[in-house]
Amino acid sequence: MRTIVDLVESVETSRSSILEAITKSADEDAPLKVALEGGERLTLASGGEKAAIYAEVLEEAREARLPLYMEADQDRLVRLHTARVGHILSLEETADGLVLLMTNSHSRHLLRRDNPNFTQFAAILREAEAGDLAIAVTDHQGIIDVRLAPASEKFLGEEAEVAPPDGSHALAENFVPAAALEWERAVQIFTQIAAMDCPVSAVAPPCIPFDYPTDWCWVRAHAMVRFMRQNHGAEPQKIWIRGSLKAATRNDPQCKVFWGWHVAPLVTALHPQTGAAVPVVFDPSIKADGPMLQQEWVAAQGDPQAEVTLTAWEVYNYRRFGGPITDPQFGRVDAGLKSARADLKAQIANDGPPPYAHCPV
């Protein structure tokens, strides 16, 4: 079995459309032809739900220029995952293995000691850390592949430099937020946002993939802010948290997600019992049935030593060097959502649709 990490150049079929090809049975001999930018040519047999989802992932990854990890039997594509390309921010030795925090991801990626390729992958990570080299990492309930990324701009777009919040651009301690929302109004807005989640049977624009909490928090946060401002005239801020984070979820096969940092929109609302103005976080990826008080949101991520920063809503993410990237016109959101939806589709194809019944409620 060969493994490849590359960008998709084209997805072709002899039929009139990819949709027609993937809905025909495999015995009709109409495989998709997948051309990769590195020159490889693969085929994907048509027929079956998994092949249909893979075909969608291939096309969306092509449009979003999202690198894919692919396993191929000769030239036949048999399995794929999305990959992350970026630079190492930290590499921590633990009893379980090596914990990687990298740009272009807010997940903490674990290279387990029982991985049969642990020694090889650990050496690549340490080489990349020492030389500040870009890496391509594939994570499926733990790191399954690590390689040095090609020294090419095609792999290292601006998103490859997304990094944890560095405390810059924080709101002043004496910042006065917009007028507090009535609690019922905050709940109404949250309910409308949560309803924008992607139905697993039809992951398509303009849905926001809250059921894929593993990564892309900065994209979901900015998509929520866009909805709040454009549809309700709300004036949110953003709350950023950095630490050794872990949140329970039924939307990941491991029943929990591990983050190095996280971000979500925050508003001020009048508490339903006390009437006091309190900070409230909108984060359906953690809690889908209503907004959370700020302290509840922080506690749900399992690190009492975590650092919390508030910023203006315009901050989209942070560069590894150079501080925040702002996006007041929301020009980055749709491309980011396309990548996040591709990740959700790949998870559905490989692990089945969330929520996962084996995870506790």
N, C-alpha and C positions, 0 to 999 in steps of 0.2 A: 504494500500500500504506500503510495507516494503522498507527501504533504506539501502544499503550496500556500504561500501567502502572497496575494497580489490584488490589484484593482481590476475590475471588470471593464473590458473595452466594449464588448457588444454581446447581445443575446439574440440569436437568430433561430428561425424555424422555417421549414418549408411550407407550413400552413399560413393562413392569412393573418394570424395574430398569435401572440404568446398565449393569450387566454384560450384560444381554440386548441392549441397544441397541448396544454397542460390538462385540459378536460377530456382529452381522448384517451382511450385505453392504451396500455403499453404495447399491446400486440399490433397496433396499427403502425408501429415503426416510424414514429415522427419525433425523434429526440430533439431537444433543444441543443443548439450549438453555442458554446460559450467561449468567447475569445478573451484572453487576459492580456493586460498591457505588456506583460513581460514576454509575450510570444506563445505561451501555452495555449492549446486548444483542447477543450473538454466537451463531453456530451452529457446531457441529463435526460434519462429516459422519462417519457411522459407517462401519465397514469398514476393515480393514487393521490391522496391528500398531501402527503409529505412532499412529493415531487412538485405539486402545485404551489405549495408554500415556498419551497426552495426557489422556484422560478420567479416568484414575486420578490424574494429577498435579492436574488441576482440582479433583477432589473432596478430595484430601488437602490441597491448598493452602487450600481453603475451611475445612476443619476446623482447620488449623494457623494460619490467618490469615497466610499467607505471600504477599507481593505477587508478582505475575506480570507479566512483560513479554510482550505479545502483539502479533503482526503479523496484520492482518486485511485481506482483500480485500473491501471494502464491509462486510458484516456476517459474513463467513465467516472463522473463525479458521483460519489456515494454519500458524502457528508460535508456539511459546511457549518461554520460559525463566523460571527463577526470578529474582527481583530482590532486591537488598539495599537496605534503607533504613537510613540512619544519618547520623552526622556525620563530617566529615573530621578525622582525627587528624594526618595529614601529607600533603604533596603535594610530590614531589621531581622536579625536572627532570633528565632523563637524555638520552643520545644517542638512545635509542629512543622517547622520549616523556615522558609524565607518569606517575609511579608513585604510586598512591593507596593509603593505608592508612586504613581507615575503621572505625567501630564496627560491631558485628554481623557481623564477618567477620575471620578471621585471615589471609586471602589478601592478597597484594600485587597490586593491580589495575593493569594497564598500559593507558594510553590511547596507542596507537601513533600516531606522526606521520603514517603513511600512511593512517590512518583518514580517509575523505572528510569526516567531520564533526569533524575534530580541532579546528579553530579554534572552532567553536560549543561543543563539549563542554568544551574547556579554559576558555573564558570562564565557563561555568556553574560549573565546579569552583572557579575563582578567586573568583567571586562568593560561593559557598557558604562557602569558607574565610574570606573577609574578614568575612562577616556571621554566621558560625556557624550556617548554615542547613542543614536536613536535605536530603539528596539521595537519589534512587533510582538505583542503578547496576546495569546488567545486563552481565555479563561472560561471553563465550563465546570462550575462547582470546584474551582481550583485551577491553577495554571496547567494547561495541557500542551502548550507550545511556546517557546521563546526563541527568537532569532534576531540578529542584527538587521535593522531595517536598511533598505537600499538608500544610499546617500543621494536622494532625489527629492526635489521639491514636490513631486507628485504625491509622495507619501507624507510630507511634512507641511501641510497647510496650517493656517492660523489656529484651527481647532486643536492641532497637535501640541500647542503650547498652553492649553488651559491648565491652570494650576490652582492650588488652594488659596483662599483669601489670606492676604498678608497684613491685614489691619489698616491698610491705607484706604482713603476715601470713606472712612467711617464717619457716621453722623456725630456731631458734637454732643457732649453729654447734656447740654442745655437745649438740644433740638426740640422744637415744639411740633408734634405731629398734626396732621389735619384733624378736623373735628371728628370726634368719635362717632362711629356708626351705632345705631340701635342694634341690640343683639339679634333681633329677628331679621334685620336687614343683612347683617353679616352672615347669618345662617342661610338666608335666601341666596346670596351671591355664591357662597361656598357650594350649596346644593347644585346650582347651575354649572359651576366649574367641574364638580365631581361627575356630573352627567356627561361631560365631554370625554370621559374615559373611552378607550378603544374596546368595542365589543370583540371578543376573541374570534368570533366567526367572520368579522369584517373589519380588519385593521386597515383603515384608510383615512386620508385627510378628511376633515381637519381634526381628527381625534387626537387627544393627548394621552400617551401611554403610561398612565399612572400604575397600571398592572405590570410594568417593568421597572421596579424600584432600584434595580441593581446599578444603574448608571444614568447619566444625562440629567441630573437634577437641575443644573443651571438652565437647561433648555425648557424643562417643564415649568420652572419658576417664572421665566420670562414670558412663556405662553400664557400663564395664569395672569400675570400683570397686564399683558396686552388686553385680555378679555375684561379685566376689572376696570381698566381705564377707558376702553373704547365702548363698553356696554353699560357701565354704571358710573362713570366719572369718578371712580374711587382714586384715592391718593395713597397707595400702599408704600411701604418700604420693603427692603429685603433683610432677612435675618440669615447670617452665615454662622456655621458652627464647624469647629476644627478639633479633631481628637481621634481617639481610638473608638470609633462609633460602631454600634451593632444594634439593629432594629429587627424585631420580630415581624414576619410577614407570611401570609399564605400565598404570595405571588412569586415566590422563588422556590425552586425544588429543595433548597437547603433549609427552608422555613425561616431563614433570617438573611439579612444582608449586612455586609461589612463595608464601612465607608471610612475614608480619611477626612472627609469634609462633606458638607451638605448645605443646601440653601433652599429657601422657600419665601413666599410673600408674607408680609406681616401688616396688619391693620390695627387700629385702636378701636375697641368696641366697648359699649357699656355693659358691665357684667349683669347677667339676668337676676342675680340675687342681691348684690350690694349696690348696683347702679354706678359703681366706680368705673372709670376709664381704665381698661386693661389691654396689654398687647396680646393679640390673637394671631395665630399662625394658620395659614391655609396650606395643607399638605396631604392631599388624598393618597399619596404613595405610602404614608405612614398610617393615617386614620381617615377612612373614606366616608364616615357617617357624620362628620361635623368638624368645625374648626377647633383648634386646640389652644389653650392658654400657653403663653411662651414657656413657662416653667414645665408644663406637661410635655411640650414638644422636645425640650432639651432632655428631660428625664427619659423619654422613650428611646433615646439613642445611646443610653447605657454608659456614658462616660462623665462622671461628676466633675472631672478636671478639664472638660472641654472648654475651649475659648469661643466666646460668642461675640459677633460684631454685627452692628446694624449699619446699612448703607442706604443711599437713595435707590429708588427702583431702577434707575437707568443703568446701574452696574450689571453687566451681563455675565462677566466672569473676570478672571485675572490671568495675566501673562506670567510665565515663569520668571521673566525679568521685565520690569517696566511698569508694574502696577496694573490698575483695572482697565478693562475694555468696557466702554459704555455703548449702549445701543438704544438711543431714545426713539428711533423710528422702527424698531422691531424687525430690522432687515435680516437678522440672523436666525430668527425663530423657525421659519418653515423648513430651511435646510436641516437644522438640528433635529426637528421633529421627524423628518424623513429618516434620518439615521436611527433615531430612537425606535421608530416603528419597525424598521428592519431588524433591530435587535429583538424586539418582542416577537416578531414573526419567526425568527430563527429559533427562539426558545420554544415556541409552540410546536414547531416542526420536530425538534429534538426531544422535548420533554413532555409534550402535551400542553393543553391550555391551562392557565391559572384560572381560579385558585386551586391549590393542590390539596386533595382530600387528606393526605397523610400529615399535613401541618395542623397543629392545634389552633382552635379558633381564638 
